Amino acid sequence: MDADALKAACLALTGAVETFPFNLETSVFKVGGKIFALSALDAHPLSVSLKCEPELAERLRAQHPAITGGWHLNKRHWNTVLLDGSVPDSMVRDMIEDSYDLVVASLTREQRRALGRP
C-alpha cells in the first residue's frame, strides 16, 4: 500500500477528514473529531498508526513483525503498521476500518446517527 492508497482508504470512510494538528507532515484522520489513523504520508518507509482492541493488537504484533506498538501512542490501544508489503493491503484496509469502527462506537448517539450508524 502506498501513501495515496492509504489516504484514499482512510477518507473513503463516512465522515472521515484529514487534519494536520501536530505538523504539516503528519496526516491525522478523524471521525467525529476523534483520531482513528495517523501517518507521515511522505515518510520512507511509510507506516500508519491505528486504534485496535488490546487483545487483537497483541496477537497482530506476535504474528507480524511489521506491526508494533503504537509509536508515541498508548501501546495497549494502538498499533503502528510498517507498510513494507509484508502485511497484505486487504488486511491493512481491514485494520483501518476496525480503527474507524472503534472510534465511531465511542461517539455520541447523535454523532453516530449523523454518520448513519445506530
N, CA, C and O atoms as CSV, one atom per row, in Angstrom:
chain,resi,resn,atom,element,x,y,z
A,1,MET,N,N,0.852,-1.176,0.000
A,1,MET,CA,C,0.000,0.000,0.000
A,1,MET,C,C,0.895,1.236,0.000
A,1,MET,O,O,1.822,1.353,0.801
A,2,ASP,N,N,0.598,2.144,-0.909
A,2,ASP,CA,C,1.374,3.384,-0.961
A,2,ASP,C,C,0.593,4.505,-0.263
A,2,ASP,O,O,-0.523,4.288,0.208
A,3,ALA,N,N,1.181,5.688,-0.201
A,3,ALA,CA,C,0.587,6.812,0.522
A,3,ALA,C,C,-0.767,7.210,-0.054
A,3,ALA,O,O,-1.697,7.498,0.699
A,4,ASP,N,N,-0.888,7.230,-1.374
A,4,ASP,CA,C,-2.160,7.607,-1.988
A,4,ASP,C,C,-3.256,6.613,-1.640
A,4,ASP,O,O,-4.380,7.013,-1.336
A,5,ALA,N,N,-2.945,5.331,-1.680
A,5,ALA,CA,C,-3.926,4.299,-1.349
A,5,ALA,C,C,-4.303,4.365,0.129
A,5,ALA,O,O,-5.469,4.176,0.477
A,6,LEU,N,N,-3.341,4.627,0.993
A,6,LEU,CA,C,-3.604,4.752,2.423
A,6,LEU,C,C,-4.545,5.922,2.678
A,6,LEU,O,O,-5.542,5.785,3.388
A,7,LYS,N,N,-4.224,7.063,2.100
A,7,LYS,CA,C,-5.062,8.253,2.278
A,7,LYS,C,C,-6.461,7.994,1.749
A,7,LYS,O,O,-7.442,8.348,2.402
A,8,ALA,N,N,-6.569,7.385,0.581
A,8,ALA,CA,C,-7.872,7.091,-0.009
A,8,ALA,C,C,-8.686,6.139,0.862
A,8,ALA,O,O,-9.893,6.319,1.021
A,9,ALA,N,N,-8.029,5.130,1.425
A,9,ALA,CA,C,-8.727,4.162,2.283
A,9,ALA,C,C,-9.284,4.848,3.526
A,9,ALA,O,O,-10.393,4.540,3.961
A,10,CYS,N,N,-8.533,5.758,4.089
A,10,CYS,CA,C,-8.992,6.480,5.283
A,10,CYS,C,C,-10.136,7.431,4.950
A,10,CYS,O,O,-11.131,7.489,5.672
A,11,LEU,N,N,-9.992,8.169,3.865
A,11,LEU,CA,C,-11.003,9.176,3.517
A,11,LEU,C,C,-12.263,8.580,2.899
A,11,LEU,O,O,-13.270,9.275,2.772
A,12,ALA,N,N,-12.225,7.300,2.512
A,12,ALA,CA,C,-13.405,6.641,1.946
A,12,ALA,C,C,-14.461,6.341,3.003
A,12,ALA,O,O,-15.608,6.042,2.671
A,13,LEU,N,N,-14.080,6.420,4.263
A,13,LEU,CA,C,-14.994,6.098,5.349
A,13,LEU,C,C,-15.895,7.304,5.651
A,13,LEU,O,O,-15.428,8.443,5.667
A,14,THR,N,N,-17.165,7.052,5.886
A,14,THR,CA,C,-18.158,8.105,6.098
A,14,THR,C,C,-17.740,9.068,7.204
A,14,THR,O,O,-17.465,8.662,8.333
A,15,GLY,N,N,-17.700,10.347,6.856
A,15,GLY,CA,C,-17.401,11.382,7.842
A,15,GLY,C,C,-15.930,11.574,8.135
A,15,GLY,O,O,-15.580,12.426,8.952
A,16,ALA,N,N,-15.056,10.811,7.498
A,16,ALA,CA,C,-13.614,10.915,7.766
A,16,ALA,C,C,-13.054,12.192,7.151
A,16,ALA,O,O,-13.415,12.581,6.041
A,17,VAL,N,N,-12.162,12.830,7.902
A,17,VAL,CA,C,-11.481,14.027,7.426
A,17,VAL,C,C,-9.993,13.905,7.731
A,17,VAL,O,O,-9.590,13.210,8.664
A,18,GLU,N,N,-9.183,14.593,6.927
A,18,GLU,CA,C,-7.739,14.648,7.143
A,18,GLU,C,C,-7.420,15.995,7.777
A,18,GLU,O,O,-7.840,17.041,7.283
A,19,THR,N,N,-6.676,15.959,8.874
A,19,THR,CA,C,-6.274,17.187,9.558
A,19,THR,C,C,-4.768,17.143,9.800
A,19,THR,O,O,-4.123,16.111,9.618
A,20,PHE,N,N,-4.225,18.286,10.215
A,20,PHE,CA,C,-2.788,18.384,10.489
A,20,PHE,C,C,-2.568,19.117,11.818
A,20,PHE,O,O,-1.963,20.189,11.831
A,21,PRO,N,N,-3.051,18.554,12.938
A,21,PRO,CA,C,-2.952,19.262,14.214
A,21,PRO,C,C,-1.545,19.306,14.814
A,21,PRO,O,O,-1.256,20.171,15.640
A,22,PHE,N,N,-0.675,18.390,14.410
A,22,PHE,CA,C,0.652,18.309,15.029
A,22,PHE,C,C,1.709,19.034,14.215
A,22,PHE,O,O,2.523,19.779,14.761
A,23,ASN,N,N,1.692,18.811,12.901
A,23,ASN,CA,C,2.627,19.460,11.983
A,23,ASN,C,C,2.125,19.207,10.563
A,23,ASN,O,O,1.172,18.454,10.365
A,24,LEU,N,N,2.755,19.823,9.594
A,24,LEU,CA,C,2.299,19.680,8.212
A,24,LEU,C,C,2.695,18.350,7.588
A,24,LEU,O,O,2.230,18.023,6.496
A,25,GLU,N,N,3.540,17.579,8.253
A,25,GLU,CA,C,3.998,16.298,7.722
A,25,GLU,C,C,3.131,15.121,8.163
A,25,GLU,O,O,3.140,14.076,7.512
A,26,THR,N,N,2.388,15.272,9.250
A,26,THR,CA,C,1.630,14.154,9.808
A,26,THR,C,C,0.144,14.315,9.517
A,26,THR,O,O,-0.518,15.204,10.052
A,27,SER,N,N,-0.367,13.436,8.658
A,27,SER,CA,C,-1.799,13.410,8.372
A,27,SER,C,C,-2.499,12.689,9.514
A,27,SER,O,O,-2.127,11.576,9.885
A,28,VAL,N,N,-3.504,13.333,10.057
A,28,VAL,CA,C,-4.293,12.763,11.142
A,28,VAL,C,C,-5.720,12.624,10.621
A,28,VAL,O,O,-6.374,13.613,10.292
A,29,PHE,N,N,-6.187,11.386,10.553
A,29,PHE,CA,C,-7.519,11.108,10.036
A,29,PHE,C,C,-8.464,10.963,11.216
A,29,PHE,O,O,-8.215,10.195,12.146
A,30,LYS,N,N,-9.568,11.725,11.158
A,30,LYS,CA,C,-10.514,11.762,12.268
A,30,LYS,C,C,-11.926,11.502,11.781
A,30,LYS,O,O,-12.253,11.709,10.612
A,31,VAL,N,N,-12.751,11.043,12.706
A,31,VAL,CA,C,-14.188,10.966,12.503
A,31,VAL,C,C,-14.819,11.488,13.791
A,31,VAL,O,O,-14.441,11.077,14.887
A,32,GLY,N,N,-15.775,12.389,13.651
A,32,GLY,CA,C,-16.412,12.961,14.837
A,32,GLY,C,C,-15.430,13.683,15.733
A,32,GLY,O,O,-15.648,13.772,16.941
A,33,GLY,N,N,-14.349,14.203,15.165
A,33,GLY,CA,C,-13.348,14.926,15.940
A,33,GLY,C,C,-12.355,14.050,16.671
A,33,GLY,O,O,-11.511,14.561,17.406
A,34,LYS,N,N,-12.437,12.722,16.484
A,34,LYS,CA,C,-11.534,11.793,17.166
A,34,LYS,C,C,-10.654,11.070,16.156
A,34,LYS,O,O,-11.092,10.736,15.055
A,35,ILE,N,N,-9.414,10.838,16.546
A,35,ILE,CA,C,-8.417,10.226,15.671
A,35,ILE,C,C,-8.646,8.728,15.516
A,35,ILE,O,O,-8.876,8.014,16.492
A,36,PHE,N,N,-8.577,8.260,14.248
A,36,PHE,CA,C,-8.577,6.814,14.007
A,36,PHE,C,C,-7.347,6.359,13.234
A,36,PHE,O,O,-7.079,5.159,13.171
A,37,ALA,N,N,-6.586,7.290,12.640
A,37,ALA,CA,C,-5.362,6.911,11.923
A,37,ALA,C,C,-4.422,8.106,11.858
A,37,ALA,O,O,-4.854,9.253,11.748
A,38,LEU,N,N,-3.113,7.808,11.930
A,38,LEU,CA,C,-2.069,8.828,11.793
A,38,LEU,C,C,-0.975,8.288,10.892
A,38,LEU,O,O,-0.596,7.121,10.984
A,39,SER,N,N,-0.466,9.161,10.008
A,39,SER,CA,C,0.632,8.733,9.142
A,39,SER,C,C,1.371,9.946,8.600
A,39,SER,O,O,0.764,10.959,8.253
A,40,ALA,N,N,2.695,9.826,8.533
A,40,ALA,CA,C,3.509,10.799,7.812
A,40,ALA,C,C,3.565,10.263,6.381
A,40,ALA,O,O,4.406,9.422,6.064
A,41,LEU,N,N,2.682,10.743,5.527
A,41,LEU,CA,C,2.496,10.156,4.201
A,41,LEU,C,C,3.710,10.281,3.294
A,41,LEU,O,O,3.832,9.536,2.321
A,42,ASP,N,N,4.609,11.207,3.596
A,42,ASP,CA,C,5.824,11.362,2.792
A,42,ASP,C,C,7.004,10.578,3.350
A,42,ASP,O,O,8.093,10.605,2.776
A,43,ALA,N,N,6.798,9.881,4.460
A,43,ALA,CA,C,7.893,9.161,5.109
A,43,ALA,C,C,8.280,7.912,4.322
A,43,ALA,O,O,7.454,7.288,3.657
A,44,HIS,N,N,9.539,7.578,4.418
A,44,HIS,CA,C,10.060,6.336,3.828
A,44,HIS,C,C,10.868,5.648,4.904
A,44,HIS,O,O,11.889,6.199,5.315
A,45,PRO,N,N,10.489,4.505,5.380
A,45,PRO,CA,C,9.337,3.725,4.937
A,45,PRO,C,C,8.028,4.305,5.475
A,45,PRO,O,O,8.004,4.969,6.511
A,46,LEU,N,N,6.959,4.042,4.757
A,46,LEU,CA,C,5.626,4.501,5.123
A,46,LEU,C,C,5.064,3.611,6.231
A,46,LEU,O,O,5.244,2.393,6.222
A,47,SER,N,N,4.388,4.240,7.176
A,47,SER,CA,C,3.706,3.489,8.232
A,47,SER,C,C,2.421,4.222,8.596
A,47,SER,O,O,2.231,5.386,8.243
A,48,VAL,N,N,1.552,3.526,9.301
A,48,VAL,CA,C,0.308,4.124,9.777
A,48,VAL,C,C,0.035,3.595,11.180
A,48,VAL,O,O,0.252,2.417,11.466
A,49,SER,N,N,-0.440,4.474,12.043
A,49,SER,CA,C,-0.837,4.069,13.389
A,49,SER,C,C,-2.351,4.007,13.439
A,49,SER,O,O,-3.045,4.913,12.978
A,50,LEU,N,N,-2.860,2.898,14.017
A,50,LEU,CA,C,-4.291,2.623,14.031
A,50,LEU,C,C,-4.738,2.137,15.397
A,50,LEU,O,O,-4.018,1.402,16.072
A,51,LYS,N,N,-5.921,2.550,15.795
A,51,LYS,CA,C,-6.512,2.081,17.039
A,51,LYS,C,C,-6.867,0.606,16.882
A,51,LYS,O,O,-7.209,0.158,15.788
A,52,CYS,N,N,-6.785,-0.154,17.990
A,52,CYS,CA,C,-7.034,-1.598,17.910
A,52,CYS,C,C,-7.478,-2.109,19.280
A,52,CYS,O,O,-7.036,-1.607,20.313
A,53,GLU,N,N,-8.350,-3.108,19.276
A,53,GLU,CA,C,-8.713,-3.773,20.529
A,53,GLU,C,C,-7.437,-4.339,21.148
A,53,GLU,O,O,-6.638,-4.944,20.433
A,54,PRO,N,N,-7.219,-4.164,22.453
A,54,PRO,CA,C,-5.959,-4.582,23.077
A,54,PRO,C,C,-5.545,-6.033,22.826
A,54,PRO,O,O,-4.381,-6.290,22.520
A,55,GLU,N,N,-6.468,-6.980,22.947
A,55,GLU,CA,C,-6.104,-8.385,22.764
A,55,GLU,C,C,-5.713,-8.668,21.311
A,55,GLU,O,O,-4.753,-9.393,21.046
A,56,LEU,N,N,-6.463,-8.093,20.382
A,56,LEU,CA,C,-6.156,-8.257,18.965
A,56,LEU,C,C,-4.823,-7.582,18.638
A,56,LEU,O,O,-4.036,-8.109,17.851
A,57,ALA,N,N,-4.573,-6.433,19.233
A,57,ALA,CA,C,-3.319,-5.720,18.989
A,57,ALA,C,C,-2.121,-6.608,19.329
A,57,ALA,O,O,-1.152,-6.671,18.573
A,58,GLU,N,N,-2.195,-7.284,20.457
A,58,GLU,CA,C,-1.103,-8.170,20.860
A,58,GLU,C,C,-0.934,-9.340,19.902
A,58,GLU,O,O,0.190,-9.695,19.547
A,59,ARG,N,N,-2.049,-9.943,19.480
A,59,ARG,CA,C,-1.977,-11.070,18.540
A,59,ARG,C,C,-1.369,-10.641,17.207
A,59,ARG,O,O,-0.539,-11.351,16.640
A,60,LEU,N,N,-1.786,-9.481,16.712
A,60,LEU,CA,C,-1.254,-8.996,15.437
A,60,LEU,C,C,0.251,-8.744,15.527
A,60,LEU,O,O,0.992,-9.057,14.595
A,61,ARG,N,N,0.696,-8.184,16.640
A,61,ARG,CA,C,2.134,-7.932,16.831
A,61,ARG,C,C,2.916,-9.234,16.867
A,61,ARG,O,O,4.029,-9.309,16.345
A,62,ALA,N,N,2.335,-10.264,17.484
A,62,ALA,CA,C,3.011,-11.557,17.577
A,62,ALA,C,C,3.100,-12.243,16.213
A,62,ALA,O,O,4.047,-12.982,15.947
A,63,GLN,N,N,2.119,-11.999,15.358
A,63,GLN,CA,C,2.061,-12.670,14.061
A,63,GLN,C,C,2.800,-11.937,12.943
A,63,GLN,O,O,3.212,-12.555,11.961
A,64,HIS,N,N,2.967,-10.630,13.088
A,64,HIS,CA,C,3.527,-9.817,12.003
A,64,HIS,C,C,4.628,-8.889,12.530
A,64,HIS,O,O,4.336,-7.956,13.279
A,65,PRO,N,N,5.862,-9.126,12.159
A,65,PRO,CA,C,6.958,-8.254,12.609
A,65,PRO,C,C,6.774,-6.785,12.194
A,65,PRO,O,O,7.337,-5.891,12.827
A,66,ALA,N,N,5.995,-6.534,11.140
A,66,ALA,CA,C,5.781,-5.161,10.669
A,66,ALA,C,C,4.748,-4.413,11.509
A,66,ALA,O,O,4.528,-3.220,11.295
A,67,ILE,N,N,4.117,-5.094,12.455
A,67,ILE,CA,C,3.131,-4.452,13.333
A,67,ILE,C,C,3.724,-4.366,14.734
A,67,ILE,O,O,4.076,-5.378,15.340
A,68,THR,N,N,3.827,-3.141,15.235
A,68,THR,CA,C,4.417,-2.894,16.556
A,68,THR,C,C,3.470,-2.016,17.377
A,68,THR,O,O,2.479,-1.499,16.861
A,69,GLY,N,N,3.789,-1.862,18.644
A,69,GLY,CA,C,3.005,-0.971,19.493
A,69,GLY,C,C,3.027,0.435,18.937
A,69,GLY,O,O,4.034,0.871,18.380
A,70,GLY,N,N,1.925,1.148,19.083
A,70,GLY,CA,C,1.787,2.489,18.520
A,70,GLY,C,C,2.930,3.418,18.908
A,70,GLY,O,O,3.218,3.615,20.089
A,71,TRP,N,N,3.561,3.974,17.911
A,71,TRP,CA,C,4.689,4.874,18.127
A,71,TRP,C,C,4.181,6.173,18.728
A,71,TRP,O,O,3.352,6.851,18.121
A,72,HIS,N,N,4.667,6.529,19.911
A,72,HIS,CA,C,4.257,7.717,20.661
A,72,HIS,C,C,2.769,7.716,21.011
A,72,HIS,O,O,2.165,8.774,21.185
A,73,LEU,N,N,2.184,6.522,21.114
A,73,LEU,CA,C,0.771,6.380,21.459
A,73,LEU,C,C,0.634,5.327,22.551
A,73,LEU,O,O,1.599,4.637,22.881
A,74,ASN,N,N,-0.552,5.206,23.102
A,74,ASN,CA,C,-0.818,4.179,24.101
A,74,ASN,C,C,-0.717,2.813,23.429
A,74,ASN,O,O,-1.591,2.434,22.650
A,75,LYS,N,N,0.326,2.092,23.726
A,75,LYS,CA,C,0.609,0.832,23.047
A,75,LYS,C,C,-0.425,-0.254,23.337
A,75,LYS,O,O,-0.496,-1.252,22.621
A,76,ARG,N,N,-1.207,-0.065,24.362
A,76,ARG,CA,C,-2.275,-1.030,24.648
A,76,ARG,C,C,-3.387,-0.915,23.603
A,76,ARG,O,O,-4.016,-1.916,23.260
A,77,HIS,N,N,-3.633,0.287,23.096
A,77,HIS,CA,C,-4.774,0.529,22.210
A,77,HIS,C,C,-4.394,0.917,20.783
A,77,HIS,O,O,-5.274,1.093,19.940
A,78,TRP,N,N,-3.109,1.051,20.500
A,78,TRP,CA,C,-2.685,1.497,19.172
A,78,TRP,C,C,-1.565,0.611,18.635
A,78,TRP,O,O,-0.676,0.191,19.376
A,79,ASN,N,N,-1.627,0.335,17.340
A,79,ASN,CA,C,-0.559,-0.363,16.623
A,79,ASN,C,C,-0.012,0.552,15.541
A,79,ASN,O,O,-0.744,1.366,14.977
A,80,THR,N,N,1.261,0.419,15.257
A,80,THR,CA,C,1.860,1.059,14.098
A,80,THR,C,C,2.199,-0.042,13.111
A,80,THR,O,O,2.858,-1.024,13.451
A,81,VAL,N,N,1.733,0.141,11.871
A,81,VAL,CA,C,1.928,-0.857,10.822
A,81,VAL,C,C,2.910,-0.309,9.800
A,81,VAL,O,O,2.645,0.704,9.153
A,82,LEU,N,N,4.040,-0.979,9.658
A,82,LEU,CA,C,5.023,-0.634,8.629
A,82,LEU,C,C,4.494,-1.166,7.306
A,82,LEU,O,O,4.269,-2.368,7.164
A,83,LEU,N,N,4.295,-0.285,6.345
A,83,LEU,CA,C,3.713,-0.679,5.065
A,83,LEU,C,C,4.818,-1.047,4.085
A,83,LEU,O,O,5.064,-0.357,3.095
A,84,ASP,N,N,5.474,-2.161,4.399
A,84,ASP,CA,C,6.607,-2.637,3.598
A,84,ASP,C,C,6.215,-3.782,2.664
A,84,ASP,O,O,7.076,-4.388,2.026
A,85,GLY,N,N,4.916,-4.076,2.585
A,85,GLY,CA,C,4.430,-5.149,1.732
A,85,GLY,C,C,4.265,-6.480,2.444
A,85,GLY,O,O,3.684,-7.408,1.881
A,86,SER,N,N,4.765,-6.596,3.674
A,86,SER,CA,C,4.659,-7.872,4.385
A,86,SER,C,C,3.271,-8.084,4.991
A,86,SER,O,O,2.881,-9.218,5.267
A,87,VAL,N,N,2.534,-7.007,5.197
A,87,VAL,CA,C,1.150,-7.106,5.657
A,87,VAL,C,C,0.276,-6.843,4.429
A,87,VAL,O,O,0.392,-5.782,3.815
A,88,PRO,N,N,-0.593,-7.784,4.059
A,88,PRO,CA,C,-1.406,-7.609,2.853
A,88,PRO,C,C,-2.251,-6.332,2.896
A,88,PRO,O,O,-2.754,-5.942,3.950
A,89,ASP,N,N,-2.396,-5.695,1.745
A,89,ASP,CA,C,-3.188,-4.470,1.665
A,89,ASP,C,C,-4.597,-4.674,2.195
A,89,ASP,O,O,-5.142,-3.791,2.858
A,90,SER,N,N,-5.191,-5.818,1.912
A,90,SER,CA,C,-6.553,-6.086,2.380
A,90,SER,C,C,-6.607,-6.095,3.909
A,90,SER,O,O,-7.588,-5.646,4.502
A,91,MET,N,N,-5.561,-6.603,4.538
A,91,MET,CA,C,-5.503,-6.626,5.994
A,91,MET,C,C,-5.339,-5.208,6.548
A,91,MET,O,O,-5.945,-4.859,7.562
A,92,VAL,N,N,-4.521,-4.397,5.881
A,92,VAL,CA,C,-4.346,-3.003,6.307
A,92,VAL,C,C,-5.681,-2.271,6.202
A,92,VAL,O,O,-6.048,-1.524,7.109
A,93,ARG,N,N,-6.414,-2.477,5.099
A,93,ARG,CA,C,-7.728,-1.838,4.950
A,93,ARG,C,C,-8.677,-2.298,6.058
A,93,ARG,O,O,-9.426,-1.490,6.608
A,94,ASP,N,N,-8.649,-3.586,6.384
A,94,ASP,CA,C,-9.488,-4.097,7.484
A,94,ASP,C,C,-9.108,-3.438,8.802
A,94,ASP,O,O,-9.984,-3.100,9.599
A,95,MET,N,N,-7.817,-3.251,9.041
A,95,MET,CA,C,-7.361,-2.619,10.274
A,95,MET,C,C,-7.787,-1.152,10.329
A,95,MET,O,O,-8.129,-0.645,11.397
A,96,ILE,N,N,-7.768,-0.472,9.185
A,96,ILE,CA,C,-8.243,0.916,9.119
A,96,ILE,C,C,-9.726,0.963,9.478
A,96,ILE,O,O,-10.153,1.790,10.283
A,97,GLU,N,N,-10.503,0.070,8.877
A,97,GLU,CA,C,-11.944,0.021,9.153
A,97,GLU,C,C,-12.226,-0.324,10.609
A,97,GLU,O,O,-13.135,0.243,11.216
A,98,ASP,N,N,-11.456,-1.248,11.173
A,98,ASP,CA,C,-11.632,-1.602,12.586
A,98,ASP,C,C,-11.339,-0.403,13.482
A,98,ASP,O,O,-12.070,-0.149,14.440
A,99,SER,N,N,-10.278,0.329,13.176
A,99,SER,CA,C,-9.926,1.508,13.952
A,99,SER,C,C,-11.050,2.539,13.879
A,99,SER,O,O,-11.463,3.100,14.894
A,100,TYR,N,N,-11.532,2.775,12.673
A,100,TYR,CA,C,-12.641,3.708,12.452
A,100,TYR,C,C,-13.859,3.263,13.271
A,100,TYR,O,O,-14.473,4.078,13.960
A,101,ASP,N,N,-14.208,1.973,13.199
A,101,ASP,CA,C,-15.369,1.451,13.925
A,101,ASP,C,C,-15.227,1.629,15.431
A,101,ASP,O,O,-16.202,1.955,16.109
A,102,LEU,N,N,-14.027,1.420,15.963
A,102,LEU,CA,C,-13.806,1.617,17.400
A,102,LEU,C,C,-14.061,3.070,17.794
A,102,LEU,O,O,-14.660,3.343,18.834
A,103,VAL,N,N,-13.608,3.989,16.961
A,103,VAL,CA,C,-13.805,5.408,17.261
A,103,VAL,C,C,-15.276,5.780,17.112
A,103,VAL,O,O,-15.826,6.476,17.966
A,104,VAL,N,N,-15.913,5.330,16.047
A,104,VAL,CA,C,-17.338,5.629,15.852
A,104,VAL,C,C,-18.154,5.118,17.038
A,104,VAL,O,O,-19.081,5.794,17.486
A,105,ALA,N,N,-17.823,3.947,17.545
A,105,ALA,CA,C,-18.550,3.377,18.689
A,105,ALA,C,C,-18.434,4.250,19.935
A,105,ALA,O,O,-19.290,4.186,20.817
A,106,SER,N,N,-17.389,5.060,20.011
A,106,SER,CA,C,-17.188,5.923,21.181
A,106,SER,C,C,-17.850,7.292,21.026
A,106,SER,O,O,-17.840,8.089,21.964
A,107,LEU,N,N,-18.422,7.571,19.864
A,107,LEU,CA,C,-19.073,8.858,19.624
A,107,LEU,C,C,-20.445,8.892,20.287
A,107,LEU,O,O,-20.980,7.858,20.688
A,108,THR,N,N,-20.999,10.082,20.396
A,108,THR,CA,C,-22.337,10.219,20.965
A,108,THR,C,C,-23.363,9.611,20.025
A,108,THR,O,O,-23.098,9.420,18.838
A,109,ARG,N,N,-24.525,9.313,20.559
A,109,ARG,CA,C,-25.611,8.752,19.755
A,109,ARG,C,C,-25.931,9.682,18.583
A,109,ARG,O,O,-26.153,9.219,17.464
A,110,GLU,N,N,-25.953,10.963,18.834
A,110,GLU,CA,C,-26.250,11.947,17.794
A,110,GLU,C,C,-25.190,11.925,16.683
A,110,GLU,O,O,-25.521,11.978,15.498
A,111,GLN,N,N,-23.914,11.846,17.080
A,111,GLN,CA,C,-22.840,11.787,16.083
A,111,GLN,C,C,-22.931,10.507,15.260
A,111,GLN,O,O,-22.758,10.536,14.041
A,112,ARG,N,N,-23.203,9.378,15.925
A,112,ARG,CA,C,-23.343,8.114,15.206
A,112,ARG,C,C,-24.521,8.159,14.239
A,112,ARG,O,O,-24.425,7.676,13.111
A,113,ARG,N,N,-25.615,8.733,14.678
A,113,ARG,CA,C,-26.799,8.851,13.815
A,113,ARG,C,C,-26.476,9.693,12.586
A,113,ARG,O,O,-26.908,9.361,11.482
A,114,ALA,N,N,-25.724,10.775,12.761
A,114,ALA,CA,C,-25.347,11.643,11.645
A,114,ALA,C,C,-24.475,10.880,10.625
A,114,ALA,O,O,-24.467,11.209,9.439
A,115,LEU,N,N,-23.758,9.878,11.095
A,115,LEU,CA,C,-22.921,9.050,10.214
A,115,LEU,C,C,-23.700,7.868,9.623
A,115,LEU,O,O,-23.160,7.081,8.846
A,116,GLY,N,N,-24.968,7.761,10.001
A,116,GLY,CA,C,-25.769,6.636,9.522
A,116,GLY,C,C,-25.521,5.364,10.291
A,116,GLY,O,O,-25.787,4.269,9.794
A,117,ARG,N,N,-25.008,5.500,11.517
A,117,ARG,CA,C,-24.721,4.339,12.369
A,117,ARG,C,C,-25.692,4.311,13.532
A,117,ARG,O,O,-26.060,5.369,14.043
A,118,PRO,N,N,-26.123,3.126,13.970
A,118,PRO,CA,C,-27.047,3.043,15.117
A,118,PRO,C,C,-26.383,3.440,16.421
A,118,PRO,O,O,-27.026,3.423,17.471
